[in-house]
């Protein structure tokens, strides 16, 4: 963050401009965070950081209902109890202000490369593409239903048929990465393509 000062002399903060933004999307249990972790290993934490739009939704929901925010961040049954209501809150806020969670999530971002791991709606992606033209790569992670079931996924009405899961199904993707396992066809190639794209953007 860069320190700036307003007319009153108070210190405020301005978000550091990123050189590259990876916008990851995909179904539940497809492995979005796994791909992000592999990209981070390649690029390093000095250059890259992982951001979750859902973190701010969970924070807001926990504050409204006096719940355990840290537990909501875990991949646990506790989170699943409130998933539908958190989705409804997120949709309500986004309908009123499509960029609400995008701004909150990146408010303190400071690295050259951002990975936004859980884009859900076209308005999420469009916010970043319009705010940072020429700096965004839209990445779709896919995995078979069989593999997703082995990872703990099961169909849930009101979740798997909601905009939060389907909103980017038909959105144009720059890269699609198959994540049926690290050795699945296309995973390594997709990973390297993303890393090369970031490195090229940061060199310019």
Secondary structure as GFF3:
##gff-version 3
##sequence-region A 1 204
A	DSSP	beta_strand	2	5	.	.	.	ID=ss1
A	DSSP	beta_strand	11	14	.	.	.	ID=ss2
A	DSSP	beta_strand	20	26	.	.	.	ID=ss3
A	DSSP	alpha_helix	32	43	.	.	.	ID=ss4
A	DSSP	beta_strand	48	51	.	.	.	ID=ss5
A	DSSP	alpha_helix	53	65	.	.	.	ID=ss6
A	DSSP	alpha_helix	69	72	.	.	.	ID=ss7
A	DSSP	alpha_helix	77	96	.	.	.	ID=ss8
A	DSSP	alpha_helix	100	106	.	.	.	ID=ss9
A	DSSP	beta_strand	113	116	.	.	.	ID=ss10
A	DSSP	alpha_helix	122	131	.	.	.	ID=ss11
A	DSSP	beta_strand	136	142	.	.	.	ID=ss12
A	DSSP	alpha_helix	145	150	.	.	.	ID=ss13
A	DSSP	alpha_helix	163	166	.	.	.	ID=ss14
A	DSSP	beta_strand	175	178	.	.	.	ID=ss15
A	DSSP	alpha_helix	187	203	.	.	.	ID=ss16
###
